[in-house]
Amino acid sequence: MATTLPSLLEPSIDERPTLFADRVGRAYTLGTSASHKKKYGQYLTPVVVADFMASLIECDDEEVRILDPGAGTGVLACAVAEALAGRKQKPRRLAIDAYESDSELLPILDRSMRHLRAFLNRQGIALTYRTVAEDFVLEHAAQLRRGEALFQNGSEPCEYDVAIGNPPYFKLPKSDPRARAAEHVVHGQPNIYALFMAISAALLRPGGELVFITPRSFTSGPYFQRFRERFFTRVQLEAVHVFDSRKDAFSRDGVLQENMILKGRCREHWAKVDSGGSVRVSVSHGAADIATSTFRSVPMAGLLDMESKERMLRIPSSEDEDQIVHRIDNWTGKLSSFGMQCSTGPVVPFRAVELLSMQGDVSNGHAPLLWLQNVHPMRIEWPTSARRKQQYISTSRDAVPLLVRDRNYVLLRRFSAKEEKRRLVAAPLLAGQLQSEWIGIENHLNYIHRPGGSLTEEEALGLAVLYNSEFMDTYFRILNGSTQVSATEIRKIPLPDLDVIMEIGRRVKRRRPDHAETEELAQLAFTGQIKRRTKTKYA
């Protein structure tokens, strides 16, 4: 890098600062190893995305203080400054604090800031800046350790008018000092981007604006519940942009991730004052068409329930998805109200190595062991030829606590590959199907059961149809931004009346319909057209 970058570090006098920062950033990326980028979680922001994010900023003060906590080469800081400078009412002074922990990027970041300063000076705007060569999270670790004080005015002043960021994305091991500092904000092994969001929100002045591009994983699930509870107490949501494609937002870095852009405003305890009004929701396929994306206004209550402890952020990207959320939310059933439970498979392979085997006899000392690879839409395939997946588990005394009785269940995959179309994959497992008294369910599966009893065949078949349906998968994707399907989230999904579920199961049991027909059955239930014993083509 040292021999190639200097020739690129001089911008032309009329080159946009944002374009210059992007140009040298791309050159840097081409000469940087994949392991180095992974270490720092570096995915540099495309110019069209940076310009879109900057356009969401409304600040019109004469002096604007800007925080870029993961600056890279300065693309986002430059985009904000250019957007403010292009307005009819321009600021007189800008101050930028740009944090970057990768020492190799600092000279490039500084050169971007110097070019930006010259650009602004020609427009009568003064710029002061700091490039801070510190780890942003560790620099503010004291705030994270204060827990609740993170989102209150503490000893460190809330000083910024604007915080804009594309933070690094990677999980922190529990031993990492940043993870230990974050125990009041996130749970388990946190992804570092949530800490960047939390700290940036804490450093905003009242009324300050925050715009971040991040993965969608923080929007739901137990790992980010503490973060959502605290973040959305302080930050009032104003705009959300979602990308249809998992790969086009950061395609040049080969990133396969569900990304979103969030814009909010610092208003402490805003939900106690008003309902939050409306949120601007927009969608694009990827980065290339973001400038032409259309938007609509959605009531805050349709996205974020501030009365709920979970405070999941749901993002329907179209009016059709609004209708799906509305219809399913109006269902009054839940697994718990039917005496059912969703649990995670109890067999953790690395803890039960001596109990697992590739070959076995289910009539003498072994039970089938079901993995994620055994579960397909509406069917169980066992045994399977999946590599290194032992298909049998011992039924010895040590193994029995890990096994379930041969009863009726619904199995759901807990994980999906990022490129898979469907997030929810479910199959009924009926008693006697595997001809074994006991069944082993591996930890990457969830299973629906009735504690102290059994699902009926009709219940198992009807539930499997619903969970496999396109509209239920869409609903789940709206509320879940990760590839994980937690038992907690399955428990919370509303369901139609049990009579409706059983009627679906009866028709499946009689006819054994194909995929298109089961999808039609689910659609009839979704639209309220299927009731117990109603005559249809399946009856």
N, C-alpha and C positions, 0 to 999 in steps of 0.2 A: 504493500500500500504506500509506503513512504516514497517509492520511486515513481509512482504513477499519479498520485493525487495532486501534487503541486501544480501541474499543468492545467488542471481543471478548477483550481481554486480561485481563479480570477473571473468574475462575471463581466458580461458586457454592460455598459452603462445603462442601457434601456431594458435589461433583462429583469423580469418580475422576480422579486426576492423569493417568492414561493417556488417558482420554476427553477431558480438557481439551487435552492435547498434540496429540491427533489432531484435535480441533475447530479449533484455531487453525492447525494444519498444513494442513488442507483449505482454510481461508480463504486462507492464504498461496498455496497452489498455484493456486487459482482466479484470483488476481491476478498471477501470475507468467508471463512469456512462456515459450514452449516452448524458445527458444534459451538462456534463463537456466537452465532445468532441465537441459537437455542439457549445458551447460558444467560444471555441478556433479554431473551424474549422479544427480539427485535423484528417488527413487521412495520416498515416505514409507510406512512400514510400517502396514498396516491393524491395528486393535486386536486382532482375533481372532488374527491371526498373531503379534503381539507377545505376547499372553497365552500362546499355545501355546509360543513359544520360551522365555518365562520359566518355564513349568511344567517344563521340562527341567532347570533348575538345581537341584542337590541341596545346595548349600553350607548348612551349619547353624552356622557360626561366630558368635561374639558380635559380632565386628566384621568387616564385609565390604567389601572394596575393589572397586569396579566400574568397568570401562572401557567407554565407548561411543565408539568412534573416529570414527563418522560420525553424530552425534547428531540432526541435523535439528532437530525441535522437542522431542525428548526422549521420544518414545513408548516406545522400548525400555528406556531407563533407568528410566522410571516403572513400566513393566510388571514389571521385575525387582524393584524396591523394593516394589511392592505385593504381589507373590507371596511375597517373604520375610516381609513384615509380616503376611501372612495365615496364617502357619504357627503351629502350637502352640508350637514353640520359636523365638521371634522373636530376631532380632539386637538388640543394644543400640545399635549404631552402624553407620551406613552412610557410606561416602565414595565419591563419584562424580566421575570425570573425564570430561567430555563435550566432545569435539572437534567443532568445526564451522567450516569455512573460509568459508562464505557469511556475510558480515557482516550481510546483511539478516535472517538467521534468528537471530542472536545475542540480540537483545532478547526474542524469543519463547521461545527456549530458556531464557534466564534466568528468565522468568516461570513457565515450566513447573517449573523446579527449585525456585523459591520456594514454589509451591503444593504441590509434593511434600513439601518440608520441613515446612510447616504440617500437612499430612496425617499425616506420620509422627510429628511431635511429639505429636499427640493420642493416639497409640498408644504413647507412651513410647519412641520410637526417635529418636535424634539423627542428623541428616543434615548432613554437610558436602559441599560440591560446588565444582567448578571448571568453568567454561565456558571452553574454550581456543580462542581465535580464531586458530589456526594450521593450516597444512596438516599433517595427521597423518603423511603419508609423509615430507615434507621435515623435519619435526621430529625424525624418527628415522632420517634418511638414513644417519647414521654406522653404525648397526647393519646396515643393508642392505649397506653397502660392506664390512663386515667378513666378508661371505660366510658361511663356516662358523660364525663366531662369533655369527651371528644366532640360532642355535639352541643356544647355550651360554650359561652365565652369564658375561657380560662385565662391562664397567665400569658398565653401566646395570643397576640391580637389577631382578629379576623380581618385581614388586610386587603384581600384581592377583590377586584371588581369582576374579573373573568377568570375562570379556570377551564382550560381546554386541553384534552389529552387523548392520546392513543397509548395507554400504558402497556408494559410488558405483560405477557400471558404465560404463566407457568405455575404449577403447584409448588408450594413450599413444604418441605419436610417438617415434621413437628419439632425437630431439633433446631431449626433455623431461628435465629434471634428475632427475625421479623415475624415469624409465626407465633413465637411466645409473646411478643408484644401485642399481637392481634387477637388474643383470646377473648377479649370483650366484644369484638366486632364480628368475627367469623368463627365457625366451628370446624373441628377436624383439621384436615390438611388444606389450608386455604389457598385459593388462587390469588396471586399477588395483585392482579388488577383491581380486586375489590378494595384492597388497602389503599391504593392510589386514589380511588374514588372517595373513600371515607375521609382520608386526610385532606384532600382538595376541598371537599364540602365544608370541613371544619375551618379551613383557612379563608373562606369567603366572608365578605362583609354582609350584613343584612341587605337583601335585594341583589346580591351578586349572582352572576350567572355561571352555570357549569354545563359544558358540552363535552361528552366523552364518546368514543367508539370502543366497544368492548364485546366480548362474547355475550350471548344471551343467558348463560348458565346461572347468573345471579338472580334471575327473575322468579325462581321457584326453588323448592327443595330445602331440606333442613340445614345443609351446610351454610347457606347464606341467609338464614332466617334472622339471626341477630343483626346482620348487616342491613337487611331491608328495613327492619323495625327502626333502627336508628337513622339510617340514611333518609328514609322517606318521612321521618319526623321533622327533619331539617330542610329537606329539598322538596319543593313542590314541582311536580312534573309538568312540563309545558309542551314538549314535542318528543316524538319517537319516530325513528326511521328504521325500517327493517329491510334486509336483503333477502330476496327469494333464493338466491344461489348461495351455497355454502362455500364456494371457492372463488367467486368473481370479485369480491371486495378487496382481497389481497392476492390476486391471481399470480402476480409476478414473484411472490414469495412462496408460492405453492401451499398456501394455508387452506386447510379444509375445516371451516369453523362457521357456526351460525353467529353472525355478527349483527349488531344493532348500534344505532346512534341515539343517545339520550340527551335531552336538553332540559334543565331544571333551573329553578331560582331559589336562592336561600331565603326561606321564610320560616323561622322557628315555630313549631307547633301550628303550622298553617291549617291543618285539618280541623282544629278546634274553632277556627274563625269562620271558615267557609267550606263548601263541599269540593272546592278545587276547580270548578268550572269545566271547561273543555280542554282536551289535549289534541294537538295537531299530530295526526298519524299519516305517515307517507311510506311508500314502498317502491323499491326498484329491484330489477333482477340482480344487478351488481353495481360496480363503480361506474361503468361506462355510461349508463343511462340515469344516473342519480340526479343530474341537473334538470332532467325533463320529468322527474317523478311528480305525480299528482298527490295531493293530500286531502284529507277530510278531517272534520272536527268530531271527536268522540267524547262523550261525557266522561269525566274522571272516574265516576263510579263503575263504568264499563271496563276500565283497565286496572284500577287499584282500589281494593276495599280496605280503607284505613281502620275499619272497625274489627277486621280480622287480625288475629295474632300472627298469621303466616305472612300477611301483606304480599301475596304473590302478585306480580305484575303480569297481566294478561294482555297480549298484543294481537287482536284480530286485525288482519291487514286488508280486509275488504268488507263490504256490506254483507256478502254471503257468510263470511266468518262471524260477523256480528250476530246473524240469525242463528248460527249454530250455537254460539255461546248462550244466546237468549233462550233457545229451546231447551238445551240441556240443563241450564241453571234452573229452569222451571220444573224439572223433574223432582219429585219429592222423595224418591227412594235412595237408599245407600246400603252398602254391604252390611254395615252394623245393624241397620233397622231390619234386615232380613235374618239376623242371627249368624251372619257370615263374617269371615275375617280374611285379610290378605297378609300373608307372611312371606318371609324370605327363606329360600331353601336352606336347610340346616347343615348340609354337607360342604365343608370347606376343605378342598382336596389336600392342600399342603399340611393340614392338621390331621388328616385321616389316611395318610399314605399307605399304611400297613393294611388298611381295610379294603382298598380298591384293587381291582384286577381287570385285565383285558378279557379274560375268559372266565366263565363260571357256569353254575347250574342253578336256576331259580327254584328247582324242586329240592335242592339239597345244599343248603348253606350259603346261598347267595340271593340277592335281590337286584332288580334292574336299577341302574343309576342313570338318571336323566340329567342331561346338560342342556345348555342353551341350544346347542346344535341339534338336539333331538326334537325341538319344538318348532313346528311350522304352522302356518295359518290353518286352523281347524283340524290338525292331525298331529299325532305323535309318531315319529319314526324311531323305532328301537328294535334291535341295536343299530348303530350307525357306524360308518367307516371313518368318521372324523379322526384325524391323526392325534395320537397320544391322549385320547379320551377314553379312560377305562369305563367299560359299560356295565360293570358289576361292582356291588359292594357287599361285604360280608354281612350276614345276619347274626353274628356272634353277640354275646351279651354286651360287649363294648360298643357294638355298632347300633344296637336297638335305639338308644336315645337320639340317633341321627336319622332314623327312618320314620316313615308315616305308614299308617295302615292302608291296605288296598281298598280305597273308597273312591267316590266321585270327586274330582277336582277340576279346576281350570288353571292351567299353567301359563304364565306370561314371561317372556324374556325380560330380564332386567336391563339389558344393554342392547343397543343397536349400533351398527357401523355408521359412521358419519355420512357415508354415501348412500345408505339405504333409504328407500322412499318412505317406508312405514316405520313409525316409532313403536307402535303397539303390535305385538305378535302374540296371539293366544291360541291355545288348543285345549279341548276337553280331554281329560283322562278319566275314563270310566272304569268302575270296579270290574275286575276280571280281565281287562284288556291285555295286561301283561302277564297274566297267569302266575301271579306271585302274591303271597300274603303281605309282603312288605315292599315299599318303594323308597328309593333314595332320590332326593331332589337336591341338586347341586346349588351352590350359593349364588350363581348368576341367573337363577330363576326365582320368580315369585309364584306363589300358589294360593288360590282362593279355596277355602274350606269352611266347614261349619264345626266349630269347636264342640266336642262332646257328641257329635253326630256326623251326618254326611249330607252333602248336597244331593238332591234328586238328579236323575239323568236329565230331566227337562231343564232344571236350573243350570246345570253345567253347560249344556248345549246352548241354551239361550244366552247366557252370559258370554260364552266364547264368541258367538255371532256378533254381539254388540261390541265387544272389545276389539274384534278384528275389522270392524266396519270403518269405512273411509271417514264418515262424519265424526266418530269417536276419536279416531287418530288425529283428525284436524283439531278437535277440541283440546286434546292432550298437547299437541304441538303449540297451540296458542298459549297455554299456561306453563309449558315446560321448554326451556331453552337449551337443555343438555341432551346427551344421548342416553342418559340413565332413566330408568323407569322405577321409581322407588315405591315400595309397598305403601308408604304413607300417602303418596299422591293418588294411588289407585283407590285407597280407602275413601278419599275425599271426593272422588268423581260421582256426581249425581247419577241415579239410575231411574228408569221408569218403574211403574208398579210391578210387583213380583208376578202378578197374573199375566202381565204382558211378556215378561221374560220367559215364563213357563210356556206360554202359548207359542212363542218363537221356538222353544225347545221341542215342543210336541210336533211341530211341523217339520223341523229338521230330523227328528227321530223317525217320523213316518216316511219321509221322502228322500233323505240324504241328498239335499240339493248341492249343486256346484257353487263355485265362488260367486258368480253373477247373481244367482238366485238368493244366496244368503245375504249378499249386499242389498238386494231388493227387500228382503225381509226386515233388515235393520232399518232401511229407509222408511218403510211403512211404520215401524215403531217410532222412529224419530219424528215423523209428521203426525203422529197420533191416529193413524188409520188402522192400526192393528190392536185388537182387543181380544180378550179371551173368547174363543170359539167363533170369532168372526170368519165368515166365509170368504176365502180368497182362492187364487189359483193353486195354493199349496194345501188347501184343506182337503 
